[in-house]
Amino acid sequence: MIKELDDVVLSVDLPEKGMTKGDLGTVVLVHEGGVGYEVEFTALDGETLAVVTLSAHQVRPARHQEIAHVRDLVLA
């Protein structure tokens, strides 16, 4: 079960927010026992890029031995 402050991986593209599938975010709020999540996406310098409300099917938990990947933010 995903909890507050867990790292999650975006499962879909969110072009309106500049986020793409595979981006790493942090859960800041769990809605209705896991039906949805408020997820914060940050740049490497700590700047908040987006805080997005997502349904459970739009994210998955980060897994052991996955590695983060760096890319530039591109807004549509």
Distance bins in CASP14 RR format, pairs under 12 A and 6 or more apart:
PFRMAT RR
TARGET T0000
AUTHOR 0000-0000-0000
RMODE 2
METHOD distances of the structure
MODEL  1
1 8 0 0 0 0 0 1 0 0 0 0 0
1 27 0 0 0 0 0 1 0 0 0 0 0
1 30 0 0 0 0 1 0 0 0 0 0 0
1 33 0 0 0 0 1 0 0 0 0 0 0
1 34 1 0 0 1 0 0 0 0 0 0 0
1 35 0 0 0 0 0 1 0 0 0 0 0
1 36 0 0 0 0 0 1 0 0 0 0 0
1 37 0 0 0 0 0 1 0 0 0 0 0
1 56 0 0 0 0 0 1 0 0 0 0 0
1 61 0 0 0 0 1 0 0 0 0 0 0
2 8 1 0 0 1 0 0 0 0 0 0 0
2 9 0 0 0 0 0 1 0 0 0 0 0
2 25 0 0 0 0 0 1 0 0 0 0 0
2 26 0 0 0 0 0 1 0 0 0 0 0
2 27 1 0 1 0 0 0 0 0 0 0 0
2 28 0 0 0 0 0 1 0 0 0 0 0
2 29 0 0 0 0 0 1 0 0 0 0 0
2 30 1 0 0 1 0 0 0 0 0 0 0
2 31 0 0 0 0 0 1 0 0 0 0 0
2 33 0 0 0 0 1 0 0 0 0 0 0
2 34 1 0 0 1 0 0 0 0 0 0 0
2 35 0 0 0 0 0 1 0 0 0 0 0
2 36 0 0 0 0 1 0 0 0 0 0 0
2 37 1 0 0 1 0 0 0 0 0 0 0
2 38 0 0 0 0 0 1 0 0 0 0 0
2 39 0 0 0 0 1 0 0 0 0 0 0
2 54 0 0 0 0 0 1 0 0 0 0 0
2 55 0 0 0 0 0 1 0 0 0 0 0
2 56 1 0 0 1 0 0 0 0 0 0 0
2 57 0 0 0 0 0 1 0 0 0 0 0
2 58 0 0 0 0 0 1 0 0 0 0 0
2 59 1 0 0 1 0 0 0 0 0 0 0
2 60 0 0 0 0 1 0 0 0 0 0 0
2 61 1 0 1 0 0 0 0 0 0 0 0
2 62 0 0 0 0 1 0 0 0 0 0 0
3 26 0 0 0 0 0 1 0 0 0 0 0
3 27 1 0 0 1 0 0 0 0 0 0 0
3 28 0 0 0 0 0 1 0 0 0 0 0
3 29 0 0 0 0 0 1 0 0 0 0 0
3 30 1 0 0 1 0 0 0 0 0 0 0
3 33 0 0 0 0 1 0 0 0 0 0 0
3 34 0 0 0 0 1 0 0 0 0 0 0
3 37 0 0 0 0 1 0 0 0 0 0 0
3 61 0 0 0 0 1 0 0 0 0 0 0
4 26 0 0 0 0 1 0 0 0 0 0 0
4 27 1 0 1 0 0 0 0 0 0 0 0
4 28 1 0 0 1 0 0 0 0 0 0 0
4 29 1 0 0 1 0 0 0 0 0 0 0
4 30 1 0 1 0 0 0 0 0 0 0 0
4 31 0 0 0 0 0 1 0 0 0 0 0
4 33 0 0 0 0 0 1 0 0 0 0 0
4 34 0 0 0 0 0 1 0 0 0 0 0
4 36 0 0 0 0 0 1 0 0 0 0 0
4 37 0 0 0 0 1 0 0 0 0 0 0
4 38 0 0 0 0 1 0 0 0 0 0 0
4 39 0 0 0 0 0 1 0 0 0 0 0
4 40 0 0 0 0 0 1 0 0 0 0 0
5 25 0 0 0 0 0 1 0 0 0 0 0
5 26 1 0 0 1 0 0 0 0 0 0 0
5 27 1 0 0 1 0 0 0 0 0 0 0
5 28 1 0 0 1 0 0 0 0 0 0 0
5 29 0 0 0 0 0 1 0 0 0 0 0
5 30 0 0 0 0 0 1 0 0 0 0 0
5 37 0 0 0 0 0 1 0 0 0 0 0
5 38 0 0 0 0 0 1 0 0 0 0 0
5 39 0 0 0 0 0 1 0 0 0 0 0
5 40 0 0 0 0 0 1 0 0 0 0 0
5 62 0 0 0 0 0 1 0 0 0 0 0
6 24 0 0 0 0 0 1 0 0 0 0 0
6 25 0 0 0 0 1 0 0 0 0 0 0
6 26 1 0 0 1 0 0 0 0 0 0 0
6 27 1 0 1 0 0 0 0 0 0 0 0
6 28 0 0 0 0 0 1 0 0 0 0 0
6 29 0 0 0 0 0 1 0 0 0 0 0
6 30 0 0 0 0 1 0 0 0 0 0 0
6 34 0 0 0 0 0 1 0 0 0 0 0
6 37 0 0 0 0 1 0 0 0 0 0 0
6 39 0 0 0 0 1 0 0 0 0 0 0
6 40 0 0 0 0 0 1 0 0 0 0 0
6 59 0 0 0 0 1 0 0 0 0 0 0
6 60 0 0 0 0 0 1 0 0 0 0 0
6 61 1 0 0 1 0 0 0 0 0 0 0
6 62 1 0 0 1 0 0 0 0 0 0 0
6 63 0 0 0 0 0 1 0 0 0 0 0
7 22 0 0 0 0 0 1 0 0 0 0 0
7 23 0 0 0 0 0 1 0 0 0 0 0
7 24 1 0 1 0 0 0 0 0 0 0 0
7 25 1 0 0 1 0 0 0 0 0 0 0
7 26 1 0 1 0 0 0 0 0 0 0 0
7 27 1 0 0 1 0 0 0 0 0 0 0
7 28 0 0 0 0 0 1 0 0 0 0 0
7 37 0 0 0 0 0 1 0 0 0 0 0
7 39 0 0 0 0 1 0 0 0 0 0 0
7 40 0 0 0 0 0 1 0 0 0 0 0
7 41 0 0 0 0 0 1 0 0 0 0 0
7 42 0 0 0 0 0 1 0 0 0 0 0
7 59 0 0 0 0 1 0 0 0 0 0 0
7 60 0 0 0 0 0 1 0 0 0 0 0
7 61 1 0 0 1 0 0 0 0 0 0 0
7 62 1 0 1 0 0 0 0 0 0 0 0
7 63 0 0 0 0 1 0 0 0 0 0 0
7 64 0 0 0 0 0 1 0 0 0 0 0
7 66 0 0 0 0 1 0 0 0 0 0 0
7 68 0 0 0 0 1 0 0 0 0 0 0
8 19 0 0 0 0 0 1 0 0 0 0 0
8 22 0 0 0 0 1 0 0 0 0 0 0
8 23 0 0 0 0 1 0 0 0 0 0 0
8 24 1 0 0 1 0 0 0 0 0 0 0
8 25 1 0 1 0 0 0 0 0 0 0 0
8 26 1 0 0 1 0 0 0 0 0 0 0
8 27 1 0 1 0 0 0 0 0 0 0 0
8 28 0 0 0 0 0 1 0 0 0 0 0
8 30 0 0 0 0 0 1 0 0 0 0 0
8 34 0 0 0 0 0 1 0 0 0 0 0
8 36 0 0 0 0 0 1 0 0 0 0 0
8 37 1 0 0 1 0 0 0 0 0 0 0
8 38 0 0 0 0 0 1 0 0 0 0 0
8 39 1 0 0 1 0 0 0 0 0 0 0
8 40 0 0 0 0 0 1 0 0 0 0 0
8 41 0 0 0 0 1 0 0 0 0 0 0
8 52 0 0 0 0 0 1 0 0 0 0 0
8 54 0 0 0 0 1 0 0 0 0 0 0
8 56 0 0 0 0 0 1 0 0 0 0 0
8 57 0 0 0 0 0 1 0 0 0 0 0
8 58 0 0 0 0 1 0 0 0 0 0 0
8 59 1 0 1 0 0 0 0 0 0 0 0
8 60 1 0 0 1 0 0 0 0 0 0 0
8 61 1 0 0 1 0 0 0 0 0 0 0
8 62 1 0 0 1 0 0 0 0 0 0 0
8 63 0 0 0 0 0 1 0 0 0 0 0
8 66 0 0 0 0 0 1 0 0 0 0 0
9 19 0 0 0 0 0 1 0 0 0 0 0
9 20 0 0 0 0 0 1 0 0 0 0 0
9 21 0 0 0 0 1 0 0 0 0 0 0
9 22 1 0 1 0 0 0 0 0 0 0 0
9 23 1 0 0 1 0 0 0 0 0 0 0
9 24 1 0 1 0 0 0 0 0 0 0 0
9 25 1 0 0 1 0 0 0 0 0 0 0
9 26 0 0 0 0 0 1 0 0 0 0 0
9 27 0 0 0 0 0 1 0 0 0 0 0
9 37 0 0 0 0 0 1 0 0 0 0 0
9 39 0 0 0 0 0 1 0 0 0 0 0
9 41 0 0 0 0 0 1 0 0 0 0 0
9 54 0 0 0 0 0 1 0 0 0 0 0
9 58 0 0 0 0 0 1 0 0 0 0 0
9 59 1 0 0 1 0 0 0 0 0 0 0
9 60 1 0 1 0 0 0 0 0 0 0 0
9 61 1 0 0 1 0 0 0 0 0 0 0
9 62 1 0 1 0 0 0 0 0 0 0 0
9 63 0 0 0 0 1 0 0 0 0 0 0
9 66 1 0 0 1 0 0 0 0 0 0 0
9 67 0 0 0 0 0 1 0 0 0 0 0
9 68 0 0 0 0 1 0 0 0 0 0 0
9 69 0 0 0 0 0 1 0 0 0 0 0
10 17 0 0 0 0 1 0 0 0 0 0 0
10 18 0 0 0 0 0 1 0 0 0 0 0
10 19 1 0 1 0 0 0 0 0 0 0 0
10 20 1 0 0 1 0 0 0 0 0 0 0
10 21 1 0 1 0 0 0 0 0 0 0 0
10 22 1 0 1 0 0 0 0 0 0 0 0
10 23 1 0 1 0 0 0 0 0 0 0 0
10 24 1 0 0 1 0 0 0 0 0 0 0
10 25 1 0 0 1 0 0 0 0 0 0 0
10 26 0 0 0 0 0 1 0 0 0 0 0
10 27 0 0 0 0 0 1 0 0 0 0 0
10 37 0 0 0 0 0 1 0 0 0 0 0
10 39 1 0 0 1 0 0 0 0 0 0 0
10 40 0 0 0 0 0 1 0 0 0 0 0
10 41 0 0 0 0 1 0 0 0 0 0 0
10 49 0 0 0 0 0 1 0 0 0 0 0
10 50 0 0 0 0 0 1 0 0 0 0 0
10 52 0 0 0 0 1 0 0 0 0 0 0
10 54 1 0 0 1 0 0 0 0 0 0 0
10 55 0 0 0 0 0 1 0 0 0 0 0
10 57 0 0 0 0 0 1 0 0 0 0 0
10 58 1 0 0 1 0 0 0 0 0 0 0
10 59 1 0 0 1 0 0 0 0 0 0 0
10 60 0 0 0 0 1 0 0 0 0 0 0
10 61 0 0 0 0 0 1 0 0 0 0 0
10 62 0 0 0 0 0 1 0 0 0 0 0
11 19 0 0 0 0 0 1 0 0 0 0 0
11 20 0 0 0 0 0 1 0 0 0 0 0
11 21 1 0 0 1 0 0 0 0 0 0 0
11 22 1 0 0 1 0 0 0 0 0 0 0
11 23 0 0 0 0 1 0 0 0 0 0 0
11 24 0 0 0 0 0 1 0 0 0 0 0
11 25 0 0 0 0 0 1 0 0 0 0 0
11 37 0 0 0 0 0 1 0 0 0 0 0
11 39 0 0 0 0 0 1 0 0 0 0 0
11 54 0 0 0 0 1 0 0 0 0 0 0
11 55 0 0 0 0 1 0 0 0 0 0 0
11 56 0 0 0 0 1 0 0 0 0 0 0
11 57 1 0 0 1 0 0 0 0 0 0 0
11 58 1 0 1 0 0 0 0 0 0 0 0
11 59 1 0 1 0 0 0 0 0 0 0 0
11 60 1 0 1 0 0 0 0 0 0 0 0
11 61 0 0 0 0 0 1 0 0 0 0 0
11 62 0 0 0 0 0 1 0 0 0 0 0
12 19 0 0 0 0 1 0 0 0 0 0 0
12 20 0 0 0 0 1 0 0 0 0 0 0
12 21 1 0 1 0 0 0 0 0 0 0 0
12 22 0 0 0 0 1 0 0 0 0 0 0
12 23 0 0 0 0 0 1 0 0 0 0 0
12 39 0 0 0 0 0 1 0 0 0 0 0
12 52 0 0 0 0 0 1 0 0 0 0 0
12 54 0 0 0 0 1 0 0 0 0 0 0
12 55 0 0 0 0 1 0 0 0 0 0 0
12 56 0 0 0 0 0 1 0 0 0 0 0
12 57 0 0 0 0 1 0 0 0 0 0 0
12 58 1 0 1 0 0 0 0 0 0 0 0
12 59 0 0 0 0 1 0 0 0 0 0 0
12 60 0 0 0 0 0 1 0 0 0 0 0
13 19 1 0 0 1 0 0 0 0 0 0 0
13 20 1 0 1 0 0 0 0 0 0 0 0
13 21 1 0 1 0 0 0 0 0 0 0 0
13 22 0 0 0 0 1 0 0 0 0 0 0
13 23 0 0 0 0 1 0 0 0 0 0 0
13 58 0 0 0 0 0 1 0 0 0 0 0
13 74 0 0 0 0 0 1 0 0 0 0 0
13 76 0 0 0 0 1 0 0 0 0 0 0
14 20 1 0 0 1 0 0 0 0 0 0 0
14 21 0 0 0 0 1 0 0 0 0 0 0
14 22 0 0 0 0 0 1 0 0 0 0 0
14 23 0 0 0 0 1 0 0 0 0 0 0
14 25 0 0 0 0 0 1 0 0 0 0 0
14 39 0 0 0 0 0 1 0 0 0 0 0
14 41 0 0 0 0 1 0 0 0 0 0 0
14 49 0 0 0 0 0 1 0 0 0 0 0
14 50 1 0 0 1 0 0 0 0 0 0 0
14 51 0 0 0 0 0 1 0 0 0 0 0
14 52 1 0 0 1 0 0 0 0 0 0 0
14 53 0 0 0 0 0 1 0 0 0 0 0
14 54 0 0 0 0 1 0 0 0 0 0 0
14 55 0 0 0 0 0 1 0 0 0 0 0
14 58 0 0 0 0 1 0 0 0 0 0 0
14 59 0 0 0 0 0 1 0 0 0 0 0
14 73 0 0 0 0 0 1 0 0 0 0 0
14 74 0 0 0 0 0 1 0 0 0 0 0
14 75 0 0 0 0 0 1 0 0 0 0 0
14 76 0 0 0 0 1 0 0 0 0 0 0
15 21 0 0 0 0 0 1 0 0 0 0 0
15 23 0 0 0 0 0 1 0 0 0 0 0
15 50 0 0 0 0 0 1 0 0 0 0 0
15 73 0 0 0 0 0 1 0 0 0 0 0
15 74 0 0 0 0 1 0 0 0 0 0 0
15 75 0 0 0 0 1 0 0 0 0 0 0
15 76 1 0 1 0 0 0 0 0 0 0 0
16 50 0 0 0 0 1 0 0 0 0 0 0
16 52 0 0 0 0 1 0 0 0 0 0 0
16 74 0 0 0 0 0 1 0 0 0 0 0
16 75 0 0 0 0 1 0 0 0 0 0 0
16 76 1 0 0 1 0 0 0 0 0 0 0
17 23 0 0 0 0 1 0 0 0 0 0 0
17 25 0 0 0 0 0 1 0 0 0 0 0
17 39 0 0 0 0 0 1 0 0 0 0 0
17 40 0 0 0 0 0 1 0 0 0 0 0
17 41 1 0 0 1 0 0 0 0 0 0 0
17 48 0 0 0 0 0 1 0 0 0 0 0
17 49 1 0 0 1 0 0 0 0 0 0 0
17 50 1 0 1 0 0 0 0 0 0 0 0
17 51 0 0 0 0 1 0 0 0 0 0 0
17 52 1 0 1 0 0 0 0 0 0 0 0
17 53 0 0 0 0 0 1 0 0 0 0 0
17 54 0 0 0 0 0 1 0 0 0 0 0
17 58 0 0 0 0 0 1 0 0 0 0 0
17 73 0 0 0 0 1 0 0 0 0 0 0
17 74 0 0 0 0 0 1 0 0 0 0 0
17 75 0 0 0 0 1 0 0 0 0 0 0
17 76 0 0 0 0 1 0 0 0 0 0 0
18 41 0 0 0 0 1 0 0 0 0 0 0
18 43 0 0 0 0 0 1 0 0 0 0 0
18 49 1 0 0 1 0 0 0 0 0 0 0
18 50 1 0 0 1 0 0 0 0 0 0 0
18 52 0 0 0 0 0 1 0 0 0 0 0
18 71 0 0 0 0 0 1 0 0 0 0 0
18 72 0 0 0 0 0 1 0 0 0 0 0
18 73 1 0 1 0 0 0 0 0 0 0 0
18 74 1 0 0 1 0 0 0 0 0 0 0
18 75 1 0 1 0 0 0 0 0 0 0 0
18 76 1 0 0 1 0 0 0 0 0 0 0
19 25 0 0 0 0 1 0 0 0 0 0 0
19 39 0 0 0 0 1 0 0 0 0 0 0
19 40 0 0 0 0 0 1 0 0 0 0 0
19 41 1 0 1 0 0 0 0 0 0 0 0
19 42 0 0 0 0 0 1 0 0 0 0 0
19 49 1 0 0 1 0 0 0 0 0 0 0
19 50 1 0 0 1 0 0 0 0 0 0 0
19 51 0 0 0 0 0 1 0 0 0 0 0
19 52 1 0 0 1 0 0 0 0 0 0 0
19 54 0 0 0 0 1 0 0 0 0 0 0
19 58 0 0 0 0 0 1 0 0 0 0 0
19 59 0 0 0 0 0 1 0 0 0 0 0
19 71 0 0 0 0 0 1 0 0 0 0 0
19 73 0 0 0 0 1 0 0 0 0 0 0
19 74 0 0 0 0 1 0 0 0 0 0 0
19 75 0 0 0 0 1 0 0 0 0 0 0
19 76 0 0 0 0 0 1 0 0 0 0 0
20 41 0 0 0 0 0 1 0 0 0 0 0
20 49 0 0 0 0 0 1 0 0 0 0 0
20 50 0 0 0 0 0 1 0 0 0 0 0
20 69 0 0 0 0 0 1 0 0 0 0 0
20 71 1 0 0 1 0 0 0 0 0 0 0
20 72 0 0 0 0 0 1 0 0 0 0 0
20 73 0 0 0 0 1 0 0 0 0 0 0
20 74 0 0 0 0 1 0 0 0 0 0 0
20 75 0 0 0 0 0 1 0 0 0 0 0
20 76 0 0 0 0 0 1 0 0 0 0 0
21 58 0 0 0 0 1 0 0 0 0 0 0
21 59 0 0 0 0 0 1 0 0 0 0 0
21 60 0 0 0 0 0 1 0 0 0 0 0
21 69 0 0 0 0 0 1 0 0 0 0 0
21 71 0 0 0 0 0 1 0 0 0 0 0
22 41 0 0 0 0 0 1 0 0 0 0 0
22 58 0 0 0 0 0 1 0 0 0 0 0
22 59 0 0 0 0 1 0 0 0 0 0 0
22 60 0 0 0 0 1 0 0 0 0 0 0
22 62 0 0 0 0 1 0 0 0 0 0 0
22 63 0 0 0 0 0 1 0 0 0 0 0
22 66 0 0 0 0 1 0 0 0 0 0 0
22 67 0 0 0 0 0 1 0 0 0 0 0
22 68 0 0 0 0 1 0 0 0 0 0 0
22 69 1 0 0 1 0 0 0 0 0 0 0
22 71 0 0 0 0 1 0 0 0 0 0 0
23 39 0 0 0 0 1 0 0 0 0 0 0
23 40 0 0 0 0 0 1 0 0 0 0 0
23 41 1 0 0 1 0 0 0 0 0 0 0
23 42 0 0 0 0 0 1 0 0 0 0 0
23 43 0 0 0 0 0 1 0 0 0 0 0
23 49 0 0 0 0 1 0 0 0 0 0 0
23 50 0 0 0 0 1 0 0 0 0 0 0
23 52 0 0 0 0 0 1 0 0 0 0 0
23 54 0 0 0 0 0 1 0 0 0 0 0
23 58 0 0 0 0 0 1 0 0 0 0 0
23 59 0 0 0 0 1 0 0 0 0 0 0
23 60 0 0 0 0 0 1 0 0 0 0 0
23 62 0 0 0 0 0 1 0 0 0 0 0
23 68 0 0 0 0 1 0 0 0 0 0 0
23 69 0 0 0 0 1 0 0 0 0 0 0
23 70 0 0 0 0 0 1 0 0 0 0 0
23 71 0 0 0 0 1 0 0 0 0 0 0
23 73 0 0 0 0 1 0 0 0 0 0 0
23 74 0 0 0 0 0 1 0 0 0 0 0
24 39 0 0 0 0 1 0 0 0 0 0 0
24 40 0 0 0 0 0 1 0 0 0 0 0
24 41 1 0 0 1 0 0 0 0 0 0 0
24 42 0 0 0 0 1 0 0 0 0 0 0
24 43 0 0 0 0 0 1 0 0 0 0 0
24 44 0 0 0 0 0 1 0 0 0 0 0
24 49 0 0 0 0 0 1 0 0 0 0 0
24 59 0 0 0 0 0 1 0 0 0 0 0
24 60 0 0 0 0 0 1 0 0 0 0 0
24 61 0 0 0 0 0 1 0 0 0 0 0
24 62 1 0 0 1 0 0 0 0 0 0 0
24 63 0 0 0 0 0 1 0 0 0 0 0
24 66 0 0 0 0 1 0 0 0 0 0 0
24 67 0 0 0 0 0 1 0 0 0 0 0
24 68 1 0 1 0 0 0 0 0 0 0 0
24 69 0 0 0 0 1 0 0 0 0 0 0
24 70 0 0 0 0 0 1 0 0 0 0 0
24 71 0 0 0 0 0 1 0 0 0 0 0
25 37 0 0 0 0 1 0 0 0 0 0 0
25 38 0 0 0 0 0 1 0 0 0 0 0
25 39 1 0 1 0 0 0 0 0 0 0 0
25 40 1 0 0 1 0 0 0 0 0 0 0
25 41 1 0 1 0 0 0 0 0 0 0 0
25 42 1 0 0 1 0 0 0 0 0 0 0
25 43 0 0 0 0 0 1 0 0 0 0 0
25 46 0 0 0 0 0 1 0 0 0 0 0
25 48 0 0 0 0 0 1 0 0 0 0 0
25 49 0 0 0 0 1 0 0 0 0 0 0
25 50 0 0 0 0 1 0 0 0 0 0 0
25 51 0 0 0 0 1 0 0 0 0 0 0
25 52 0 0 0 0 1 0 0 0 0 0 0
25 54 0 0 0 0 1 0 0 0 0 0 0
25 58 0 0 0 0 0 1 0 0 0 0 0
25 59 0 0 0 0 1 0 0 0 0 0 0
25 60 0 0 0 0 0 1 0 0 0 0 0
25 61 0 0 0 0 0 1 0 0 0 0 0
25 62 0 0 0 0 1 0 0 0 0 0 0
25 68 0 0 0 0 0 1 0 0 0 0 0
26 37 0 0 0 0 1 0 0 0 0 0 0
26 38 0 0 0 0 1 0 0 0 0 0 0
26 39 1 0 0 1 0 0 0 0 0 0 0
26 40 1 0 1 0 0 0 0 0 0 0 0
26 41 0 0 0 0 1 0 0 0 0 0 0
26 42 1 0 0 1 0 0 0 0 0 0 0
26 46 0 0 0 0 0 1 0 0 0 0 0
26 48 0 0 0 0 0 1 0 0 0 0 0
26 49 0 0 0 0 0 1 0 0 0 0 0
26 50 0 0 0 0 0 1 0 0 0 0 0
26 51 0 0 0 0 1 0 0 0 0 0 0
26 52 0 0 0 0 0 1 0 0 0 0 0
26 59 0 0 0 0 0 1 0 0 0 0 0
26 61 0 0 0 0 0 1 0 0 0 0 0
26 62 0 0 0 0 1 0 0 0 0 0 0
27 33 0 0 0 0 0 1 0 0 0 0 0
27 34 0 0 0 0 1 0 0 0 0 0 0
27 36 0 0 0 0 1 0 0 0 0 0 0
27 37 1 0 1 0 0 0 0 0 0 0 0
27 38 1 0 0 1 0 0 0 0 0 0 0
27 39 1 0 1 0 0 0 0 0 0 0 0
27 40 0 0 0 0 1 0 0 0 0 0 0
27 41 0 0 0 0 0 1 0 0 0 0 0
27 51 0 0 0 0 0 1 0 0 0 0 0
27 52 0 0 0 0 0 1 0 0 0 0 0
27 53 0 0 0 0 0 1 0 0 0 0 0
27 54 0 0 0 0 1 0 0 0 0 0 0
27 56 0 0 0 0 0 1 0 0 0 0 0
27 58 0 0 0 0 0 1 0 0 0 0 0
27 59 1 0 0 1 0 0 0 0 0 0 0
27 60 0 0 0 0 0 1 0 0 0 0 0
27 61 0 0 0 0 1 0 0 0 0 0 0
27 62 0 0 0 0 0 1 0 0 0 0 0
28 36 0 0 0 0 0 1 0 0 0 0 0
28 37 0 0 0 0 1 0 0 0 0 0 0
28 38 1 0 1 0 0 0 0 0 0 0 0
28 39 1 0 0 1 0 0 0 0 0 0 0
28 40 1 0 1 0 0 0 0 0 0 0 0
28 41 0 0 0 0 0 1 0 0 0 0 0
28 42 0 0 0 0 0 1 0 0 0 0 0
28 48 0 0 0 0 0 1 0 0 0 0 0
28 50 0 0 0 0 0 1 0 0 0 0 0
28 51 1 0 0 1 0 0 0 0 0 0 0
28 52 0 0 0 0 0 1 0 0 0 0 0
28 53 0 0 0 0 0 1 0 0 0 0 0
28 54 0 0 0 0 0 1 0 0 0 0 0
29 35 0 0 0 0 0 1 0 0 0 0 0
29 36 0 0 0 0 1 0 0 0 0 0 0
29 37 1 0 0 1 0 0 0 0 0 0 0
29 38 1 1 0 0 0 0 0 0 0 0 0
29 39 0 0 0 0 1 0 0 0 0 0 0
29 40 0 0 0 0 1 0 0 0 0 0 0
29 51 0 0 0 0 1 0 0 0 0 0 0
29 52 0 0 0 0 0 1 0 0 0 0 0
29 53 0 0 0 0 1 0 0 0 0 0 0
29 54 0 0 0 0 0 1 0 0 0 0 0
30 36 1 0 0 1 0 0 0 0 0 0 0
30 37 1 0 1 0 0 0 0 0 0 0 0
30 38 0 0 0 0 1 0 0 0 0 0 0
30 39 0 0 0 0 0 1 0 0 0 0 0
30 53 0 0 0 0 0 1 0 0 0 0 0
30 54 0 0 0 0 0 1 0 0 0 0 0
30 56 0 0 0 0 1 0 0 0 0 0 0
30 59 0 0 0 0 0 1 0 0 0 0 0
31 37 1 0 0 1 0 0 0 0 0 0 0
31 38 1 0 0 1 0 0 0 0 0 0 0
31 39 0 0 0 0 0 1 0 0 0 0 0
31 53 1 0 0 1 0 0 0 0 0 0 0
31 54 0 0 0 0 1 0 0 0 0 0 0
31 55 0 0 0 0 1 0 0 0 0 0 0
31 56 0 0 0 0 1 0 0 0 0 0 0
31 59 0 0 0 0 0 1 0 0 0 0 0
32 38 0 0 0 0 0 1 0 0 0 0 0
32 53 0 0 0 0 0 1 0 0 0 0 0
32 55 0 0 0 0 0 1 0 0 0 0 0
32 56 0 0 0 0 1 0 0 0 0 0 0
33 56 0 0 0 0 1 0 0 0 0 0 0
34 54 0 0 0 0 0 1 0 0 0 0 0
34 55 0 0 0 0 1 0 0 0 0 0 0
34 56 1 0 1 0 0 0 0 0 0 0 0
34 57 0 0 0 0 0 1 0 0 0 0 0
34 58 0 0 0 0 0 1 0 0 0 0 0
34 59 0 0 0 0 0 1 0 0 0 0 0
34 61 0 0 0 0 0 1 0 0 0 0 0
35 53 0 0 0 0 0 1 0 0 0 0 0
35 54 0 0 0 0 0 1 0 0 0 0 0
35 55 1 0 0 1 0 0 0 0 0 0 0
35 56 1 0 0 1 0 0 0 0 0 0 0
35 57 0 0 0 0 0 1 0 0 0 0 0
35 58 0 0 0 0 0 1 0 0 0 0 0
35 59 0 0 0 0 0 1 0 0 0 0 0
36 52 0 0 0 0 0 1 0 0 0 0 0
36 53 1 0 0 1 0 0 0 0 0 0 0
36 54 1 0 0 1 0 0 0 0 0 0 0
36 55 1 0 1 0 0 0 0 0 0 0 0
36 56 1 0 1 0 0 0 0 0 0 0 0
36 57 0 0 0 0 1 0 0 0 0 0 0
36 58 0 0 0 0 1 0 0 0 0 0 0
36 59 0 0 0 0 1 0 0 0 0 0 0
37 51 0 0 0 0 0 1 0 0 0 0 0
37 52 0 0 0 0 1 0 0 0 0 0 0
37 53 1 0 0 1 0 0 0 0 0 0 0
37 54 1 0 1 0 0 0 0 0 0 0 0
37 55 0 0 0 0 1 0 0 0 0 0 0
37 56 1 0 0 1 0 0 0 0 0 0 0
37 57 0 0 0 0 0 1 0 0 0 0 0
37 58 0 0 0 0 1 0 0 0 0 0 0
37 59 1 0 0 1 0 0 0 0 0 0 0
37 60 0 0 0 0 0 1 0 0 0 0 0
37 61 0 0 0 0 0 1 0 0 0 0 0
38 50 0 0 0 0 0 1 0 0 0 0 0
38 51 1 0 0 1 0 0 0 0 0 0 0
38 52 1 0 0 1 0 0 0 0 0 0 0
38 53 1 0 1 0 0 0 0 0 0 0 0
38 54 1 0 0 1 0 0 0 0 0 0 0
38 55 0 0 0 0 0 1 0 0 0 0 0
38 58 0 0 0 0 0 1 0 0 0 0 0
38 59 0 0 0 0 0 1 0 0 0 0 0
39 48 0 0 0 0 0 1 0 0 0 0 0
39 49 0 0 0 0 0 1 0 0 0 0 0
39 50 0 0 0 0 1 0 0 0 0 0 0
39 51 1 0 0 1 0 0 0 0 0 0 0
39 52 1 0 1 0 0 0 0 0 0 0 0
39 53 1 0 0 1 0 0 0 0 0 0 0
39 54 1 0 1 0 0 0 0 0 0 0 0
39 55 0 0 0 0 0 1 0 0 0 0 0
39 56 0 0 0 0 0 1 0 0 0 0 0
39 58 0 0 0 0 1 0 0 0 0 0 0
39 59 1 0 0 1 0 0 0 0 0 0 0
39 60 0 0 0 0 0 1 0 0 0 0 0
39 61 0 0 0 0 0 1 0 0 0 0 0
39 62 0 0 0 0 0 1 0 0 0 0 0
40 46 0 0 0 0 1 0 0 0 0 0 0
40 47 0 0 0 0 0 1 0 0 0 0 0
40 48 1 0 1 0 0 0 0 0 0 0 0
40 49 0 0 0 0 1 0 0 0 0 0 0
40 50 1 0 0 1 0 0 0 0 0 0 0
40 51 1 0 1 0 0 0 0 0 0 0 0
40 52 0 0 0 0 1 0 0 0 0 0 0
40 53 0 0 0 0 0 1 0 0 0 0 0
40 54 0 0 0 0 0 1 0 0 0 0 0
40 59 0 0 0 0 0 1 0 0 0 0 0
41 47 0 0 0 0 0 1 0 0 0 0 0
41 48 1 0 0 1 0 0 0 0 0 0 0
41 49 1 0 1 0 0 0 0 0 0 0 0
41 50 1 0 1 0 0 0 0 0 0 0 0
41 51 1 0 0 1 0 0 0 0 0 0 0
41 52 1 0 0 1 0 0 0 0 0 0 0
41 54 0 0 0 0 0 1 0 0 0 0 0
41 59 0 0 0 0 0 1 0 0 0 0 0
41 71 0 0 0 0 0 1 0 0 0 0 0
41 73 0 0 0 0 1 0 0 0 0 0 0
42 48 1 0 1 0 0 0 0 0 0 0 0
42 49 1 0 0 1 0 0 0 0 0 0 0
42 50 0 0 0 0 1 0 0 0 0 0 0
42 51 0 0 0 0 1 0 0 0 0 0 0
42 68 0 0 0 0 0 1 0 0 0 0 0
42 73 0 0 0 0 0 1 0 0 0 0 0
43 49 1 0 1 0 0 0 0 0 0 0 0
43 50 0 0 0 0 0 1 0 0 0 0 0
43 70 0 0 0 0 1 0 0 0 0 0 0
43 71 0 0 0 0 0 1 0 0 0 0 0
43 72 0 0 0 0 1 0 0 0 0 0 0
43 73 1 0 0 1 0 0 0 0 0 0 0
44 68 0 0 0 0 1 0 0 0 0 0 0
44 69 0 0 0 0 0 1 0 0 0 0 0
44 70 1 0 0 1 0 0 0 0 0 0 0
44 71 0 0 0 0 0 1 0 0 0 0 0
44 72 0 0 0 0 0 1 0 0 0 0 0
44 73 0 0 0 0 0 1 0 0 0 0 0
45 70 0 0 0 0 0 1 0 0 0 0 0
45 73 0 0 0 0 0 1 0 0 0 0 0
47 73 0 0 0 0 1 0 0 0 0 0 0
48 73 0 0 0 0 0 1 0 0 0 0 0
49 71 0 0 0 0 0 1 0 0 0 0 0
49 72 0 0 0 0 0 1 0 0 0 0 0
49 73 1 0 1 0 0 0 0 0 0 0 0
49 74 0 0 0 0 0 1 0 0 0 0 0
49 75 0 0 0 0 1 0 0 0 0 0 0
50 73 0 0 0 0 1 0 0 0 0 0 0
50 75 0 0 0 0 0 1 0 0 0 0 0
52 58 0 0 0 0 1 0 0 0 0 0 0
52 59 0 0 0 0 1 0 0 0 0 0 0
53 59 0 0 0 0 0 1 0 0 0 0 0
54 60 0 0 0 0 0 1 0 0 0 0 0
60 66 0 0 0 0 0 1 0 0 0 0 0
62 68 0 0 0 0 1 0 0 0 0 0 0
END
